[in-house]
Amino acid sequence: MTYRVVQWGTGNVGRHALAGVIANPDLELTGVCVSGPAKDGVDAGTLAGLNHSVGVAATTDAAALLASGPDCVVYCSMTDNRLFEAVQDLRRILAAGINVVACAPVFFQYPYGVLPDDLLEPVQEAAVQGNSSLWVNGIDPGFANDLLPLALAGTCLRIDQVRCLEIVDYASYDNREVMFDIMGFGKPVDDIPMLLQPGVLSLAWGGTVRQLAAGIGVTLDGVTEAYQRVPAPESFDIVTGHIAEGTAAALRFEVRGMVGDVPVTVLEHVTRLRSDLCPDWPQPAHRAGSYRVEITGEPSYALDLVTSSRHGDHNYATLLATGMRIVNAVPAVVAAPPGILTALDLPLITSPAVRPSR
């Protein structure tokens, strides 16, 4: 069976997802939705970074794309600075009877106990109205802290704590708005950026620790958050700009799922802009970065995941993995019952877009 797919957004993740849709023999690209005139009318092959055209031109006319009745939308629009607009996008798509796989908003990875009813219920109602499904995933939040730890959890006699870490050098991450405005790098350490406003970490990653808890059969009493920021010892440059001496250059945070006063499920990020910063913080398995799963129990586990690519560095590879995680899930999401889906609902996704040939 071939599934008709619209790609929505062609930025850092979207361009990789678009290339995956084009390459996947089970998917037919029927449209590309873009947000501005610069990409309007541009061939999808160009937007995906391919060296050939595919005969599908991008458009800003979202209504026409939805009216064409695709089976699924691959939603990769920027959401960090437009959360409410993104939720409205999802409601509109679902109510039109179209399934959605998305890399954001990340709180829909597992929204239960995270989103207030006035945000969650309209999306649920839209899915019921359209008999459609929504699945949000990626790498983090995503398979690095749902698929991998839960696979290990199923081999344990006892679990005391599940901890998932991202330990990554972000110097080559090419999104200035995320780096400076949202995460606060290059800003005075006493200026609190959007990500670190009270409750935002728990909104973004609270679903991660709650889903882990649900997966191992634990009821949490609450979710807490904490962070540290460290200034640059001297000035230096990163891909997206200048980091002045004394401004934020390293960030460490935790979102903790608590049972009583004990953290049972923990999401931790250790983010540096230079590998020599904060040597006492957790170190990655590879100098550029890694994802780590630590299970304390019987048995205990430590699993390190290192991403790489022949076409870019670790940040390129993780963006590609994020896109492919959702693109490769299109058939399973289309086949699933209507509603908001989580990693606990879907079967194991194993088929890549491009398969080995004879």
N, C-alpha and C positions, 0 to 999 in steps of 0.2 A: 504494500500500500504506500502511496505517495501522499505526503502531507503538504498542503499549501500554506506557506509561511510568509508573513510580513516582518521585516526587520525594522525595529523602531529605535532609532538612535545609532550613530556611527562614530562615537568618540573612542576613548581609550579601550574600552571593552567592546563596544558595538562593532568596530571595524573587524575585530577578530571573530566575533559571532557571525557577522555577515559573511566573511570568508568561509566559515564553517558551514553555514547554510548552503552556500553556493557549491561547496565540495561534497555535500552529503547526498548520496543517491536516493535516500528515502524522503528528501525534502525538495519542494519546488518553491523557489523564491518568486513571489507574485508582486511584491512591492517593498519600497524602502521609505520610511517616514523620517524626515529631517526637520530641524527646527528653524533654519534660516535660509535666506536666498543664496548664500554662497554655495550650498550643496544642491539646491533645487535644480532638477534636470540633469544632474551628473549621473553617469552610469554606475551601477552598483559595483562593477568590477574595479573601477577607479577608486571608489570609496573604500573598498576592501583591500586596497593595495596590491591588486593583481595586475598582471601585464596584459590583460585582455578584457574586452567588454563582454557583458552577459546579456545585454538587451533589455535590462530593467532600469528605468530612470527613477531617481529619487524624487520625492515630492513633499511639499509642505501641507498637502491636502489630506489630513488624517481622516476626515469623514469619508472621502472617496475610497481610501484603502479599507476602512472598516466595512463600507457598503459592498465591497467586492467579496466578502464572506470567506476570509482565510480560515484555515483550521486552527492556526496558532499565531500569536504575535510573540516575537523575541524582543523583550522590552529592555533596552540598555540606555535609556535616557539618563542624563545627569539628574540626580535627585537630592543630593546633599543640601543644596541651597534652594530647593523647590519641593519640599516634602508634600505639602498639601496639594499642589498642582499634580504631582506624580500620583497621589492617591486618586485624584479625580480622573486621571488618565486610565488607571486600572479599572475603576468602576465603569467607565464608559466602554472600555474594550470588553470586559466580562459581560456587561448587560447586553451587548450586541451579539452574544452567543459565541464569543471567540475565546479560546483558551489562551493562557499567558504563561510563558516562562520568562523570568526576569532576574537580573543581578541586583536589583534594588527596587524599592526601599528595603533595606536589610532587615527591618523589624518584622517583615512578613515571613522571614525564614521560619519563625515559630512565634507567632504574635500573642499567644495565650498567656495571660498574666502580665503582658507587657503593654499592649495597646489599650487605651480606654475604649469603652463600648461605642462612643460616638465616632471613633475612627474605624473600629473593627467591623461593627455591624453593617454599615452601608456597603462595604466590600463583600461581606458574606451574602448580603441580600442581592447584590448585583450578580454574583455567581449563581445563586438560585434562580434568579430571573432569566439569566442567559443559558442555564444548564451548562456552565463552563467552569474551568478550574484555573487556579493560580498557584504557581510554584516559584519561589524565590530562593536562589542559592548562588554558589560561587565557590571561592576557596576559603575566605574568612571575612564574614560568616559564610560557612559552606563546608565543603567536604573535609577540610583540614580539622574541623571541630564538630562534625557530626558523623560522617561516614567512617573515618579512620578510628576515632576513639570508640565508637559504638561497636565496630567490628572486633576490636580488642576486648571490649567489655564482655562480650559474649563468651569469652574463654576463661573468665575469672570465677573463682570460688567466692571471693569476697572483694568488695571495693570500698576503700576508705575515702579516696579522692580521685577525681579525674581533672587533670590540668592540661589545657591546650594553650600553646604559646606560638606567637608570631615573633621571630627575632630577625629583623630585616633592616638593612641599610637602605634608606629611602632617597639617597642623594640623586639617583637617576629617575625617580618617579616624576613623570612629566605632566603635572597638573598643578599649576601655580595656585589656583584658588583653593584646592584641597590642602596643599602644603602650608601656605601662609595664612589664609583666612580661616580655614576650618580647623587645622591642626595647630596653628599658631607658631610654626617654625619661623625663625627670623624676627620674631616679635619680642618685646620685653617679657621676661618670665613672670612678672606680676600682672600682665594683661591676660585675662582668661579668654581663650578662643572659644568658638562655638562648641567644639567637641568636648571641652572640659567644663562647660556650664553644668550646674547640678542636674543630674538625671539623664543627661544626653548619652553618656557611656552605657548606662543601663538600658536606655531605649534602643541603642544600636546593637548591643551584645547581650542584653538580658535574655533575649530569646535563645541565644546559644546555650547559656548555662541552664535555662529552664528545659530546653529540649534534651540536653544531656541527662538532666535529672529524670525526666520522663522516660528516657530510654533505659536507664538503669533501675527504674522503679522506685524513685525517691521523691517524696513531697518536700519541697523547699518551704522554709519559714519566711524567707525573704531574699533579696538581692542587694548587695552593697557594692560600692565602687571606691577606688582610691587611685591616685596618680602622683608621679614625680616628674619634674622638669629640670633639665640641667642646661646651663648656658654654654655658649661656645667659648673656648679658652682663647681663641684668636679668630680673626675674620677669615672666611673662605667662601667659595662659590659652589653652588649645586646647579643642577640642570635648569631649575626654574628661577634662579635668582641668587642674591647675595645674602649670606648669613654674617651679620656683623658681630664682632666680639661682644660678649655679654648677653646676646639674644638667645632665644631657645634653640637648642641644637640636638637635644635628645629627650625622649619621652618614654616613660614606663607607666603603664596602668594595668589595673586588675578589675574585672567584674566578677564578683563572687556569689555563687549560689549557696545560701547558708541553711544548715539544719542546726537549730539552736545557735550556738556561737562558733560552730565548726564549718569552715568552707569545704563543701563536698564537691562542687563543680566550679571550676575556675577558668576564666578566659584571661590570658595575660598577653600584653603586647610590649615588646622592647624595641623601640624605634630609634635608630641612630642616623645621623647624617654623615658620620665618619666612623670607620670601624674602630678607631683608637679611643673613642669617647666611652666613658663609664665602663672601664674594664672589669669592675666588680659586679656588673649586671650579668644576667645569663648571656652566654656566648653561643652563636649559631654553629651548626655542624659544618657549614661552609662560610668562608669569610664574608660573603655578600649577604647571606641570610638563609634561614630555614624555618620550617614549621615543626613543632615538637608536640608530641602527645606523651604525657606522663601519667601513668595509672599507679597509684599506691594501693596495694591490696595483696591478694594472694591468688595468682602470682602478681608481681609488680612488673610494669613495662616502661620502657623509654623508647620512643619511636621518633626518628628524625626524618623529615621529608625535605629534600633539596630540589628546587626547580631550576631548569636550565633550558636553553634553546639555541639552535644553530643560527637563529636570526636576531638574537638580542640577548640582553642580560636577564638576571633573575626577575626584575620587575616586569619586563616584557613577557617572560614565561608565565608569571602568575596572572597577568591580564588575559593571556591566551587561555590558560586553564579555566579561568572564571567564565569566559565566553563559551568554551566547549562543554563545561559542566551543564549549562542550561540548554544549549543547542542539542546535545546528544540525548537529552531527556524529553524532547518534543513528543515522540511517539507514546511514551509512558504517560505523560501528562494528558495528552488527548484521550487516551484510553481510560483514564482514572475517573472516579465519580466526581461530580461537581463539588466545588468548595475550595477552601484554602488548604493546600497540601503541604506537608512537611517531609523531611527525609525519612520519618518513621512510617510514612504512608506509601512511598514508592518502592517498586522493586529495584534490585541492583541494576544500575545502568552500566553496560559494558561495551557497547558498540561505538567506536570512534567514527568521525565523519568520513575519514579516508581509511579504507581497510587494506591490509596486505594483499598484493596481487600475486598471481602465479609467476 
